[in-house]
Amino acid sequence: MNKEAHSLKKCQKSIEEKLAWGSSEHWQNQDFENLSERIFEETRTQLSTSTLKRLWGKIPYDSTPNLGTLNALAQFAGYDSWRTFNSTQVALLPPPTIPSVTVAISQPNRFRFSMMLCLFILLMPHSLSAFWNYTPNLRYHHIRFSSQFITKGLPNTVFIKYNVMDSNADSVFILQNQDTHQRIKVDKHKSQWAHTYYTPGVYPIQLVLNDSVIQNHDLIIETDGWLRMMDKKPIPIYFSKKQVDYSKPIDITMADLEQAKPSLFQSVPWVSLFKVQKTMAVPSQHFVMETSLRNTFGKGDGVCQQTKISLLGTKGTTVIPLCAKGCVADLEVILNNRIFDGHTEDLSGLGVDFKDWVEVRCEVKSHSMKVFVNDKLAFSRPIEHNIGTIVGTRIQFFGTGEVKRFELKRY
């Protein structure tokens, strides 16, 4: 590894420690989207999600990042520039020189002394290491860990109840995945921690004592039918609930955006249609999803008509993107943690003409996924890891869009 690559790894490590989202090996697409936003907020430099995923090794990347990218990473890590970051890296000092000592030893004892000296030299590093790294074994009994919803619908505050008094843990954390991996340190001597959720979905939460995950369970934030909202951080904008008429599409229109006060957003917003219900549950190893939809924007910044169909599972997410035919290089298919990037994969089958309704069918069976667009095979890959039980969907439009039909069933 050359010096530049070594420095980049150290900078990435500093960023991961700052974020405290857990190991980057488990980061998903949304984590990199959030990191992109955080970097822009603090440095005013826009690094795309794809660029960040390449730097963190999620996408094959052999080139050297440019100085502007390196400066943004260094500034987010807390330094003035990449040059400043490099200058603060302390080189490892050579081991101290131990002066030689001549000891007069009688001939009969010389061999025994030499053996004892060698044994001491061999054992001393291990003894010191054991001394400095010693921690008592974690012990715990009668641990309780549960969740209690305050209301139905969104937003919704959840009380996470815990009891870890009967343990010798020094530190107690609740690790919860709301868009990002958040590691919250809680008081060992208290019994609850509350969090407000603004977005439907599946949120795995874990109780961590020191560095060990002791218990975990899933929070499923459900919707009452279809939920229409504008994606906005940290709090989305909820559109008024429409009376569902199954003979008509469920949509988000320009009238909805105008009612949300355009001054709240400076560019074309992402909007979402959510449907998350435990009664929708199907196994991700064998299922069929069919939908009919279209993006109704297609102007200005939204000329590519980006659209995403996400299937929300208890172990991950599958994302099927669509867009205008000329924009397929910017697409990303996500199968749990595997990312298929339009820059290196042929995703041309996911380019569509939204003048008409687009029919999408996704089927998974025998460890293989196939996506059909308007009855033509558009994408096919083997499935290495399933996403658990699918309990809902999120359909996103860049601008506005509508869904005429959505069905999810066992294969």
VENCORMO-V130304 format. One record per residue. N is the residue number from 0. PHI is phi in degrees with one decimal (NA if undefined). OMEGA is omega in whole degrees, -180 to 180 (999 if undefined). Layout:
N,PHI,OMEGA / N,PHI,OMEGA
This chain:
0,NA,-179 / 1,-76.0,-175 / 2,-61.5,-178 / 3,-65.0,179 / 4,-65.4,178 / 5,-63.8,179 / 6,-64.7,179 / 7,-62.8,178 / 8,-60.6,180 / 9,-66.8,178 / 10,-66.4,178 / 11,-62.1,178 / 12,-62.9,178 / 13,-62.6,179 / 14,-65.2,180 / 15,-62.3,178 / 16,-66.8,178 / 17,-64.4,-177 / 18,-73.9,-178 / 19,56.7,179 / 20,-95.3,-174 / 21,89.2,-177 / 22,-60.6,179 / 23,-66.7,176 / 24,-61.2,-177 / 25,-103.8,179 / 26,-66.2,178 / 27,-111.3,-174 / 28,-56.4,-178 / 29,-63.6,178 / 30,-63.1,180 / 31,-71.7,174 / 32,-63.8,179 / 33,-67.7,177 / 34,-63.9,177 / 35,-58.8,179 / 36,-65.9,-180 / 37,-63.9,179 / 38,-63.1,180 / 39,-66.0,-180 / 40,-61.0,-174 / 41,-93.1,-175 / 42,-116.9,-175 / 43,61.6,174 / 44,-113.4,-177 / 45,-92.0,171 / 46,-107.1,-175 / 47,-69.3,177 / 48,-59.5,-180 / 49,-63.2,179 / 50,-61.2,-179 / 51,-65.6,179 / 52,-67.5,175 / 53,-66.7,-179 / 54,-64.0,-179 / 55,-91.7,172 / 56,79.7,178 / 57,-79.8,179 / 58,-128.9,178 / 59,-52.9,-174 / 60,-155.0,-177 / 61,-106.2,-176 / 62,-81.0,176 / 63,-93.7,179 / 64,-62.6,-178 / 65,-75.7,-174 / 66,-63.7,179 / 67,-61.4,177 / 68,-64.6,-180 / 69,-63.7,178 / 70,-62.0,-180 / 71,-63.6,179 / 72,-64.2,-179 / 73,-64.2,179 / 74,-65.2,179 / 75,-67.1,178 / 76,-77.3,175 / 77,109.4,-179 / 78,-117.8,-178 / 79,-69.9,-177 / 80,-162.4,177 / 81,-64.0,179 / 82,-63.9,178 / 83,-64.1,178 / 84,-58.8,-179 / 85,-62.3,-176 / 86,-69.5,-178 / 87,-90.4,179 / 88,-73.6,-176 / 89,-87.7,178 / 90,-71.9,178 / 91,-67.4,180 / 92,-78.7,177 / 93,-66.2,-179 / 94,-61.4,-179 / 95,-64.5,179 / 96,-82.8,180 / 97,-96.5,-178 / 98,-62.9,179 / 99,-76.5,179 / 100,-125.9,179 / 101,-93.1,-179 / 102,-119.9,179 / 103,-81.1,-179 / 104,-126.5,-180 / 105,-65.8,-174 / 106,-56.7,-176 / 107,-64.7,-176 / 108,-96.6,-174 / 109,-63.7,-178 / 110,-65.0,-180 / 111,-63.9,179 / 112,-63.5,180 / 113,-61.8,179 / 114,-65.3,180 / 115,-65.8,179 / 116,-64.0,179 / 117,-62.8,180 / 118,-63.9,178 / 119,-63.7,180 / 120,-63.2,-179 / 121,-70.4,-175 / 122,-86.6,-174 / 123,-59.8,180 / 124,-60.1,-178 / 125,-69.0,179 / 126,-65.3,179 / 127,-64.7,180 / 128,-62.1,-180 / 129,-63.6,-179 / 130,-67.0,-175 / 131,-73.6,-175 / 132,-100.9,-176 / 133,-68.3,171 / 134,-137.2,-179 / 135,-67.0,178 / 136,-63.5,180 / 137,-71.3,177 / 138,-129.1,179 / 139,-157.8,178 / 140,-147.6,172 / 141,54.5,177 / 142,-77.5,175 / 143,-121.2,-177 / 144,-153.6,-177 / 145,-153.2,-179 / 146,-133.5,179 / 147,-136.1,177 / 148,-79.8,180 / 149,-84.1,-176 / 150,-151.9,173 / 151,-110.7,179 / 152,82.2,-176 / 153,-133.2,-7 / 154,-67.3,-176 / 155,-146.0,175 / 156,-90.8,179 / 157,-118.3,173 / 158,-90.9,177 / 159,-97.4,-175 / 160,-94.6,178 / 161,-147.5,174 / 162,-142.9,-178 / 163,-125.6,-177 / 164,-61.2,-178 / 165,-88.6,177 / 166,-149.8,177 / 167,-104.2,-178 / 168,-66.8,175 / 169,-81.8,-176 / 170,-131.9,178 / 171,-126.5,-179 / 172,-129.8,166 / 173,-113.7,180 / 174,-101.8,-178 / 175,-132.3,-172 / 176,-107.4,171 / 177,-106.6,-175 / 178,68.8,179 / 179,-129.6,177 / 180,-80.2,-178 / 181,-106.1,179 / 182,-106.4,-176 / 183,-105.5,176 / 184,-82.4,-178 / 185,-118.9,-178 / 186,-78.5,-179 / 187,-59.5,-174 / 188,-90.1,175 / 189,-105.9,-170 / 190,-135.1,178 / 191,-155.0,176 / 192,-142.6,-175 / 193,-112.4,177 / 194,-143.7,178 / 195,-99.4,179 / 196,-103.8,-178 / 197,-110.9,-175 / 198,-126.7,178 / 199,-65.8,176 / 200,141.2,-180 / 201,-108.1,-179 / 202,-124.3,176 / 203,-70.0,176 / 204,-123.9,-176 / 205,-131.6,173 / 206,-99.8,-174 / 207,-118.1,173 / 208,-106.3,-171 / 209,54.8,178 / 210,-118.2,-176 / 211,-112.1,175 / 212,-78.2,-175 / 213,-98.0,178 / 214,-143.5,177 / 215,-155.5,172 / 216,-159.3,-177 / 217,-101.8,167 / 218,-96.1,176 / 219,-113.5,179 / 220,-88.7,-172 / 221,-92.1,174 / 222,-113.9,173 / 223,-95.2,-173 / 224,74.5,179 / 225,-85.9,175 / 226,-109.2,-180 / 227,-108.4,-179 / 228,-154.5,173 / 229,-96.4,-179 / 230,-73.4,-178 / 231,-150.4,180 / 232,-101.2,-3 / 233,-85.1,-178 / 234,-120.6,179 / 235,-71.5,176 / 236,-105.2,-179 / 237,-90.1,174 / 238,-83.7,-178 / 239,-59.7,-180 / 240,-73.1,178 / 241,-94.9,173 / 242,-66.8,-174 / 243,-72.3,173 / 244,-116.9,-172 / 245,-67.8,176 / 246,-86.9,-179 / 247,-124.3,179 / 248,-68.3,168 / 249,-91.8,-169 / 250,-143.6,168 / 251,-127.8,-170 / 252,-112.7,175 / 253,-62.3,178 / 254,-62.3,177 / 255,-64.1,-180 / 256,-64.3,-180 / 257,-66.0,178 / 258,-68.4,-180 / 259,-82.4,179 / 260,65.1,-178 / 261,-54.6,-180 / 262,-65.0,180 / 263,-75.5,178 / 264,-136.7,-175 / 265,-98.8,178 / 266,-139.7,-179 / 267,-63.0,-178 / 268,-88.9,165 / 269,-82.6,175 / 270,-124.3,-175 / 271,-131.8,167 / 272,-113.2,-179 / 273,-107.9,166 / 274,-142.6,-178 / 275,-129.4,-180 / 276,-149.8,180 / 277,-61.3,-180 / 278,-71.0,178 / 279,-80.5,-166 / 280,-52.5,172 / 281,-138.1,178 / 282,-72.1,-177 / 283,-74.0,178 / 284,-78.9,-177 / 285,-147.9,180 / 286,-156.2,173 / 287,-132.3,173 / 288,-119.4,177 / 289,-130.7,178 / 290,-148.9,175 / 291,-127.0,-172 / 292,-152.3,173 / 293,-161.2,174 / 294,-88.3,-173 / 295,-106.9,-178 / 296,-96.7,171 / 297,75.3,177 / 298,-145.4,179 / 299,56.9,179 / 300,-65.0,-179 / 301,-97.3,-175 / 302,-62.3,-179 / 303,-80.7,177 / 304,54.0,-180 / 305,-59.9,-178 / 306,-142.5,180 / 307,-132.5,173 / 308,-111.9,-179 / 309,-109.2,174 / 310,-105.3,-170 / 311,-98.2,-179 / 312,-111.9,-179 / 313,-76.1,179 / 314,-120.5,-179 / 315,158.2,-174 / 316,-136.8,170 / 317,-110.0,-179 / 318,-122.0,176 / 319,-111.2,-178 / 320,-95.3,173 / 321,-135.9,175 / 322,-166.4,174 / 323,-61.4,-171 / 324,-58.6,-177 / 325,-82.0,-174 / 326,-119.2,-171 / 327,-67.0,179 / 328,-62.1,-177 / 329,-93.8,-179 / 330,-81.8,174 / 331,-140.7,172 / 332,-92.1,-179 / 333,-121.0,174 / 334,-114.3,-172 / 335,57.6,-179 / 336,-94.8,179 / 337,-87.3,-178 / 338,-119.4,177 / 339,-113.7,-171 / 340,-93.7,-179 / 341,-64.0,177 / 342,-74.4,-177 / 343,-119.9,-180 / 344,-119.0,176 / 345,-84.1,179 / 346,-110.4,-176 / 347,-63.2,179 / 348,-67.8,179 / 349,-95.2,172 / 350,-84.7,-171 / 351,-136.5,173 / 352,-109.8,-175 / 353,-81.5,174 / 354,-63.7,177 / 355,-115.9,175 / 356,-62.1,179 / 357,-106.1,-180 / 358,-97.1,-179 / 359,-122.0,177 / 360,-130.4,177 / 361,-120.0,179 / 362,-130.8,179 / 363,-126.3,174 / 364,-161.6,177 / 365,50.3,177 / 366,60.0,179 / 367,-141.5,177 / 368,-115.4,176 / 369,-128.1,177 / 370,-117.8,178 / 371,-110.7,176 / 372,-119.4,-176 / 373,51.8,175 / 374,69.0,176 / 375,-112.2,179 / 376,-63.8,-176 / 377,-109.2,-177 / 378,-159.5,180 / 379,-150.4,179 / 380,-152.7,171 / 381,-70.1,180 / 382,-102.2,179 / 383,-86.9,-179 / 384,-135.8,180 / 385,-80.8,-177 / 386,-104.1,177 / 387,77.0,179 / 388,-95.3,179 / 389,-80.3,-177 / 390,-121.8,180 / 391,174.8,-180 / 392,-139.8,172 / 393,-131.7,179 / 394,-110.5,-175 / 395,-111.2,175 / 396,-125.6,172 / 397,-85.8,-175 / 398,113.9,-180 / 399,-138.0,179 / 400,-174.8,-178 / 401,-150.0,180 / 402,-123.1,-178 / 403,-90.8,-175 / 404,-155.4,173 / 405,-145.6,180 / 406,-134.8,178 / 407,-135.8,-177 / 408,-152.7,175 / 409,-65.9,179 / 410,-73.6,999
